[in-house]
Amino acid sequence: MRRFLFALAGVLVLVAVPPAGRAARVEADPNKEYVLGPEVGPYVICVKGYVGYRAQELANRLVLHLRRNGWPAYVYDFTPEEKRKAQEWLDDRYKNVPPEARPHKTIHVEPQWGVFVGGYRDFDGASHDVPKVKQAPWPEADKTDFDHFTDAKTRQIYQVSPYAQCIATHNPTVRVEKPDPNAPDPFWKELNAGRPYNLLACGKPWTLAVKQFQATGVVQPRSASSQFLDMLGLGGKGNDVLDASARQAEEVAKVLSGKPFHYKAYVLHTRTGSIVTVGGYDHKDDKELLQTAEKLRGMRFGLDANAIQLFAQPLPMPVPQL
């Protein structure tokens, strides 16, 4: 388990911090340990990682050296997190084995410490200072404190700069926001603007999804002035050229809106297809919604091979709020 993981998960906490970089005066007290925390800022420069029984000592030594050269450096202990991951892996591997029969009950994890410079408001700010940190003076230390590599041809041994692997990254103590996969795509507003049967104009929190059409490609946003038909077009010019899926969806909505049905039909165009819905409702268990679902389930339009059939079981669907 000699991996050094700087992966982050969770929710991004934005912290108001001044820009980092080489300050005129940075505290460098040899009696203090400067530990990285969320208050430093959301972005940092990862300078170096140490593994082994001297990891904490070497990390603190490099931090003090960087601070004496004007860089606000910090240490961070990855060991507890690595131990937790190792134990989870062990528990999963032997989850079907009684504890008393397990060949291994714990995994030894060597100490793992990182050195960081921070903090920064954004990734670009941290990236800008990476070359500057790489130019910092090397610390005066025993040769065993440095990494080495051997030239395969000359067998010459070279020391590796302690700053060789500097990278800009997230602060490992600040949790990173993960996008909600179920959140509405803001691009839908542009895709559906000005279109007939626009579901985004429904005005109710729930609707009934009755049919979905997959697009022939993935629609990507272009300029704000791009027209919907142009974005979904098949290469033609003019408002009569629609992607087949979008055109079919609007035709089904037109049929459901006319005689003899007279439903309030909607269409939601997305990057990958179009969804036809019926009605607007206050909640998903609305009596009228359930009755409409029963009437429309499995309905077919046409008798030939190109006939369109609605969902065998229409589904309540939240109306996207954009």
C-alpha positions in Angstrom: 0.0 0.0 0.0 2.7 2.5 -1.0 0.2 4.5 -3.1 -0.1 8.3 -2.6 -3.7 9.2 -3.4 -4.8 12.8 -3.7 -8.3 12.0 -4.9 -11.1 14.1 -3.4 -14.8 13.6 -3.0 -17.9 15.4 -1.6 -19.0 19.0 -1.7 -16.8 22.0 -2.6 -16.5 24.5 0.2 -15.6 27.9 -1.2 -13.3 29.8 1.1 -12.5 33.5 0.8 -8.7 33.6 0.7 -6.1 36.1 -0.5 -4.0 35.1 -3.5 -1.1 32.9 -2.5 2.4 33.0 -3.9 5.7 34.2 -2.6 4.9 36.5 0.3 7.2 39.2 1.7 7.1 37.6 5.1 6.0 34.0 5.9 6.2 32.6 9.4 8.8 29.9 9.7 8.9 28.8 13.3 10.9 25.5 13.8 8.8 24.8 16.9 5.5 24.8 15.0 3.9 22.3 12.6 2.1 24.0 9.8 -0.8 21.7 9.0 -2.9 22.1 5.9 -6.6 22.9 6.5 -9.7 24.1 4.6 -9.0 27.7 5.6 -6.0 27.7 3.4 -8.2 27.8 0.3 -9.7 25.4 -2.3 -6.6 25.1 -4.5 -2.9 24.3 -3.6 0.3 23.2 -5.1 1.3 19.6 -4.2 5.1 19.8 -3.9 6.1 16.4 -2.7 5.0 13.2 -1.0 7.0 11.2 1.5 6.4 7.5 2.5 8.0 5.6 5.4 9.0 6.0 9.0 10.7 9.4 8.3 7.9 10.8 6.2 6.6 13.3 8.8 10.1 14.5 9.7 11.1 15.1 6.1 7.8 16.8 5.2 8.1 19.2 8.1 11.7 19.9 7.2 10.8 20.8 3.6 7.9 22.9 4.8 10.1 24.9 7.0 12.6 25.4 4.2 9.9 26.6 1.8 8.6 29.0 4.4 12.1 30.5 5.0 12.1 31.2 1.3 8.8 33.0 1.3 6.4 30.2 0.3 3.3 29.5 2.6 3.9 25.7 2.9 2.0 23.1 4.9 2.1 19.4 5.7 -0.8 17.0 5.4 -1.0 13.4 6.9 -2.6 11.0 4.4 -2.0 8.0 6.7 -5.4 7.8 8.4 -7.2 7.9 5.1 -4.9 5.3 3.6 -5.5 3.0 6.6 -9.2 3.4 6.2 -9.1 2.5 2.5 -6.8 -0.5 3.3 -9.2 -1.8 6.0 -12.2 -1.4 3.7 -10.4 -3.4 1.0 -9.5 -6.1 3.5 -13.1 -6.3 4.9 -14.5 -6.5 1.4 -12.1 -9.3 0.4 -12.9 -11.4 3.4 -16.5 -10.3 3.9 -17.8 -14.0 3.6 -15.1 -15.3 5.9 -15.7 -15.4 9.7 -13.3 -13.0 11.5 -11.6 -15.7 13.4 -10.8 -17.6 10.2 -9.3 -14.6 8.3 -5.6 -15.0 7.4 -5.1 -11.2 7.7 -7.0 -9.0 10.1 -5.1 -5.8 9.4 -2.9 -4.4 6.7 0.3 -2.5 7.5 0.2 1.0 6.0 3.4 3.1 6.1 3.1 6.7 7.1 2.3 9.0 4.1 2.8 12.7 4.3 2.4 15.4 1.7 3.9 19.0 1.3 1.7 21.7 -0.1 1.9 25.4 -0.9 -1.3 27.4 -0.7 -3.8 28.6 -0.9 -5.3 29.7 -4.2 -8.8 30.8 -5.2 -8.6 28.9 -8.5 -6.7 26.2 -10.4 -5.1 28.8 -12.8 -3.6 30.8 -9.9 -2.0 27.6 -8.5 -0.8 26.6 -11.9 0.8 30.0 -12.5 3.0 29.5 -9.4 4.1 25.9 -10.1 7.2 27.0 -12.2 8.2 29.5 -9.5 8.0 26.8 -6.8 10.2 24.5 -8.9 12.9 27.2 -8.9 13.0 27.5 -5.2 16.5 26.7 -3.6 17.1 23.1 -2.6 17.1 22.4 1.1 20.5 21.6 2.7 20.0 18.0 3.7 21.7 14.7 3.9 21.8 12.9 0.5 19.5 10.2 1.8 16.8 12.8 2.0 16.6 13.2 -1.8 15.2 10.8 -4.4 17.8 9.4 -6.9 17.9 7.8 -10.3 20.7 6.0 -12.0 21.6 6.5 -15.6 21.3 3.0 -17.3 24.3 3.6 -19.6 26.8 5.5 -17.4 25.6 4.2 -14.1 25.9 7.8 -12.8 23.7 8.5 -9.9 21.7 11.8 -10.0 19.7 13.5 -7.3 16.1 14.4 -8.2 14.8 17.9 -7.2 12.4 17.8 -4.3 10.2 20.1 -6.5 10.3 17.9 -9.7 6.7 16.7 -9.3 5.0 19.9 -8.3 1.4 20.1 -9.6 -1.6 22.3 -9.0 -4.5 20.4 -7.4 -7.5 20.7 -5.1 -6.8 21.1 -1.4 -7.3 17.6 0.0 -9.0 18.9 3.1 -11.6 20.7 1.0 -14.3 18.5 -0.3 -15.0 18.7 -4.1 -18.4 19.3 -5.5 -19.8 16.4 -7.5 -22.4 17.4 -10.1 -25.9 15.9 -9.5 -26.5 13.5 -12.3 -30.2 14.1 -12.0 -30.0 17.9 -12.1 -31.6 19.5 -15.2 -29.1 20.5 -18.0 -29.0 24.3 -18.3 -28.7 23.8 -22.1 -32.2 22.4 -22.2 -33.5 26.0 -21.8 -31.7 27.0 -25.0 -32.8 23.8 -26.9 -36.5 24.3 -26.1 -36.8 28.1 -26.4 -39.4 29.1 -28.9 -40.4 25.5 -29.7 -44.1 24.4 -29.7 -45.1 22.1 -26.8 -42.2 23.4 -24.7 -42.3 21.4 -21.4 -40.3 24.0 -19.6 -43.4 26.3 -19.9 -45.7 23.8 -18.3 -46.1 25.7 -15.0 -46.7 22.6 -12.9 -44.2 20.5 -11.0 -45.2 17.1 -12.5 -46.1 15.7 -15.9 -46.7 12.3 -17.5 -44.0 10.9 -19.8 -45.6 8.8 -22.5 -42.9 8.4 -25.2 -39.1 9.0 -25.7 -37.2 9.3 -29.0 -33.4 8.8 -29.1 -31.5 11.4 -31.2 -29.2 10.4 -34.1 -26.4 12.3 -32.4 -25.5 14.3 -29.3 -26.4 18.0 -29.5 -23.7 20.4 -28.2 -24.3 24.1 -27.5 -22.9 26.6 -29.9 -23.5 30.4 -29.9 -26.3 31.9 -28.0 -27.8 33.0 -31.3 -28.0 29.5 -32.8 -31.5 28.4 -33.7 -33.0 25.2 -32.4 -33.6 23.8 -35.9 -30.1 24.6 -37.0 -28.7 22.8 -33.9 -30.8 19.7 -34.5 -30.5 19.8 -38.3 -29.2 17.1 -40.5 -27.1 19.6 -42.5 -29.8 21.3 -44.4 -30.8 25.0 -44.4 -34.2 26.1 -43.3 -36.8 25.6 -40.5 -38.2 22.4 -42.0 -35.1 20.4 -41.3 -35.3 18.7 -37.9 -33.5 15.8 -36.4 -35.8 12.8 -36.9 -36.3 12.2 -33.2 -37.2 15.8 -32.4 -39.6 15.9 -35.4 -41.3 12.7 -34.4 -41.7 13.9 -30.8 -43.4 17.1 -31.9 -45.7 15.2 -34.3 -46.8 12.9 -31.5 -47.5 15.9 -29.3 -49.5 17.5 -32.1 -51.6 14.3 -32.5 -52.2 14.1 -28.7 -53.2 17.8 -28.6 -55.7 17.5 -31.4 -58.9 15.6 -32.1 -60.0 13.3 -30.6 -57.6 13.4 -27.6 -57.4 17.1 -26.8 -54.6 16.5 -24.2 -52.2 19.3 -23.1 -49.1 17.7 -24.6 -45.5 18.8 -24.2 -42.0 17.9 -25.5 -38.7 18.2 -23.8 -35.8 18.2 -26.2 -32.4 17.1 -24.7 -28.9 16.6 -26.0 -29.6 12.9 -26.7 -33.3 12.8 -27.6 -36.8 14.1 -27.0 -39.5 13.2 -24.5 -43.2 13.5 -25.1 -45.3 14.2 -22.0 -49.0 14.9 -21.3 -50.5 17.2 -18.7 -49.3 19.3 -15.8 -50.0 18.1 -12.2 -49.3 19.2 -8.7 -48.0 15.9 -7.5 -47.0 12.5 -8.9 -50.0 10.7 -7.4 -52.5 13.1 -8.9 -55.8 11.2 -9.6 -56.1 12.8 -13.1 -52.4 11.8 -13.9 -53.1 8.2 -12.9 -56.3 8.1 -15.0 -54.5 9.5 -18.1 -51.7 7.0 -17.7 -54.3 4.2 -17.8 -55.9 5.6 -20.9 -52.6 6.1 -22.8 -50.6 3.1 -21.9 -49.5 1.1 -25.0 -51.4 3.3 -27.4 -50.4 2.9 -31.0 -50.4 5.5 -33.9 -50.5 3.7 -37.2 -50.8 0.1 -38.3 -47.7 -0.4 -40.5 -44.1 -1.1 -39.6 -43.6 2.6 -38.9 -46.3 2.7 -36.2 -45.5 4.6 -33.0 -46.4 3.0 -29.7 -46.5 4.9 -26.4 -45.0 3.6 -23.2 -46.6 0.4 -22.0 -46.6 2.2 -18.6 -46.5 6.0 -18.8 -44.4 7.4 -15.9 -44.8 10.5 -13.7 -41.9 12.8 -14.4 -40.8 16.0 -12.6 -40.9 19.1 -14.8 -37.3 20.5 -15.0 -37.0 23.8 -13.2 -34.6 26.1 -15.1 
